Amino acid sequence: MFTTSTTDFIQDCVQKTNNFILQVEVLRSKGMEALQWKRNSETWSVLECLEHLNLYGDYYLPKIKEAIDASSTKAQAHVRSGWLGNYFAESMLPKEGGKKMKTFNDKNPIYGSTDIQVIDRFLQQQQTMLRLLHASEHVNMNKIRIPISISPWIRLKLCDVFRFTINHSIRHLHQINCILQGQEALSN
């Protein structure tokens, strides 16, 4: 299980989100060819990775905002994950030699946009995430529950949803780094 002070939790999430912003802003300097490059037809491009994250942001960010806005709870000194939320959050982190996860069709980027606006949308969503993290300072993240994208009947603690979405970004930004390294290796 995951337990930490609410202040440390929010600071860590804010720092990671700011790092995502910095990492993705650098991608603007890449050409479209590099952003749309794929190792093969089975893999995703840089823009497809970001679009996948955007599709999850389209679901989770409004749900988080709605739950925070509707909450009358008061902040607690500590956040503590639930067992299922901790499992989902930890499963998102990249692992050496880890197996690929199958994505759901409604979150598959091949059905979405792969133009430069994908970067802008991702960056806007990260700004929204920062605002939501700051708003969460005033509510009890252990009491607020958010339905997950694959089942409205499964609801995770707000702190676990933050961890899941941030770890999911870590996973796919790591994937983006691997894509860029693959491009460099082929061009050398």
C-alpha positions in Angstrom: 0.0 0.0 0.0 1.0 3.6 -0.5 0.8 6.1 2.3 2.4 9.6 2.5 1.6 13.1 3.7 -0.9 14.9 1.5 1.5 17.8 1.1 4.3 15.5 -0.1 1.9 13.7 -2.4 0.7 16.8 -4.1 4.3 18.2 -4.4 5.5 15.0 -6.0 2.6 14.9 -8.4 3.1 18.6 -9.3 6.8 18.0 -9.9 6.2 15.0 -12.1 3.5 16.9 -14.1 5.9 19.9 -14.6 8.5 17.4 -15.8 6.0 16.0 -18.3 5.4 19.6 -19.6 9.1 20.2 -20.1 9.7 16.9 -21.8 6.8 17.3 -24.2 7.6 21.0 -25.0 11.0 19.8 -26.4 9.0 17.6 -28.9 7.8 20.8 -30.6 11.2 21.2 -32.1 11.0 17.8 -33.8 9.7 17.6 -37.4 6.5 15.8 -38.3 8.4 13.0 -39.8 10.1 12.3 -36.5 6.8 12.7 -34.5 4.9 10.3 -36.8 7.8 7.7 -37.2 7.1 4.1 -36.2 9.5 1.2 -35.9 6.8 -1.0 -37.6 3.1 -1.2 -38.1 2.6 -2.8 -34.7 4.1 0.1 -32.7 3.0 3.7 -31.9 4.6 6.9 -33.0 5.4 9.8 -30.6 2.1 11.5 -31.5 0.1 8.3 -31.0 1.6 7.9 -27.5 0.5 11.4 -26.7 -2.9 11.0 -28.3 -3.4 7.9 -26.2 -2.7 9.9 -23.0 -5.0 12.7 -24.3 -7.8 10.2 -24.7 -7.4 9.1 -21.0 -7.2 12.8 -20.0 -10.5 13.4 -21.8 -12.1 10.9 -19.5 -10.3 11.5 -16.2 -9.8 15.2 -16.0 -13.5 16.2 -16.1 -14.3 13.4 -13.6 -11.7 14.6 -11.2 -12.9 18.2 -11.5 -16.5 17.3 -11.0 -15.7 15.2 -7.9 -13.5 17.9 -6.4 -16.1 20.6 -7.1 -18.9 18.5 -5.6 -16.9 17.5 -2.5 -17.7 19.0 1.0 -14.9 17.0 2.6 -11.9 18.5 4.4 -8.3 17.8 3.6 -6.6 15.1 5.6 -2.9 15.0 6.7 -2.2 11.8 4.8 -3.3 10.0 1.7 -3.5 6.2 1.6 -4.1 4.1 -1.5 -6.7 1.4 -1.7 -5.4 -2.1 -2.6 -7.0 -2.0 -6.1 -6.0 1.6 -6.8 -2.4 0.8 -5.7 -2.4 -2.2 -8.1 -3.6 -0.1 -11.0 -1.2 2.7 -10.3 1.8 0.4 -9.9 0.9 -1.6 -13.0 1.3 1.6 -15.1 5.0 2.1 -14.3 7.4 0.9 -17.0 9.4 -2.1 -16.2 12.5 -3.5 -17.9 11.4 -6.3 -20.2 7.8 -5.7 -19.1 5.2 -7.0 -21.4 3.1 -4.8 -23.5 -0.4 -4.0 -22.4 -3.4 -4.1 -24.7 -5.2 -0.9 -25.0 -9.0 -0.5 -25.3 -10.3 0.5 -28.7 -11.8 3.8 -27.4 -8.3 4.7 -26.1 -6.4 3.5 -29.1 -4.6 6.4 -30.8 -4.9 4.9 -34.3 -8.5 6.2 -34.2 -7.5 9.7 -33.2 -5.5 12.6 -34.4 -1.8 12.5 -35.1 -1.1 16.1 -36.0 0.9 18.7 -34.1 -2.2 19.8 -32.1 -1.8 16.5 -30.2 1.2 18.2 -28.4 -0.8 21.3 -27.6 -3.7 19.3 -26.3 -1.4 17.2 -24.0 0.2 20.4 -22.6 -3.2 21.9 -22.0 -4.3 18.8 -20.2 -1.2 18.9 -18.0 -2.0 22.5 -17.0 -5.5 21.3 -16.1 -3.9 18.5 -14.0 -1.8 21.1 -12.2 -4.9 23.1 -11.3 -6.7 20.0 -10.1 -3.8 18.9 -8.0 -3.8 22.3 -6.3 -7.6 22.2 -5.8 -7.2 18.8 -4.2 -5.3 20.4 -1.4 -8.7 21.3 0.1 -10.5 18.0 0.0 -10.1 14.5 1.4 -8.5 12.5 -1.4 -9.1 9.3 0.6 -12.9 9.8 0.6 -13.5 11.1 -3.0 -14.1 8.2 -5.4 -13.7 8.4 -9.2 -15.2 5.8 -11.6 -12.5 4.2 -13.8 -12.7 4.4 -17.5 -13.4 0.6 -18.1 -16.2 0.3 -15.5 -18.4 2.9 -13.8 -19.0 0.5 -11.0 -15.3 0.4 -10.0 -14.4 3.6 -8.2 -10.9 4.5 -7.0 -9.8 7.0 -4.4 -8.9 10.3 -5.9 -5.2 9.9 -4.7 -5.1 6.6 -6.7 -6.6 8.2 -9.8 -3.9 10.9 -9.6 -1.2 8.2 -9.2 -2.7 6.1 -12.0 -2.8 8.9 -14.5 0.6 10.2 -13.6 2.2 6.8 -13.8 0.4 6.2 -17.1 2.1 9.4 -18.4 5.5 8.1 -17.1 5.0 4.9 -18.9 4.2 6.5 -22.3 6.8 9.3 -22.0 9.3 6.5 -21.4 7.9 4.8 -24.6 8.4 8.1 -26.4 12.1 8.2 -25.3 12.5 4.7 -26.6 11.0 5.7 -30.0 13.3 8.7 -30.3 16.3 6.5 -29.4 15.3 4.0 -32.0 15.1 6.8 -34.6 18.6 7.9 -33.6 20.0 4.4 -33.8 18.7 3.9 -37.3 20.0 7.2 -38.5 23.5 6.6 -37.3 
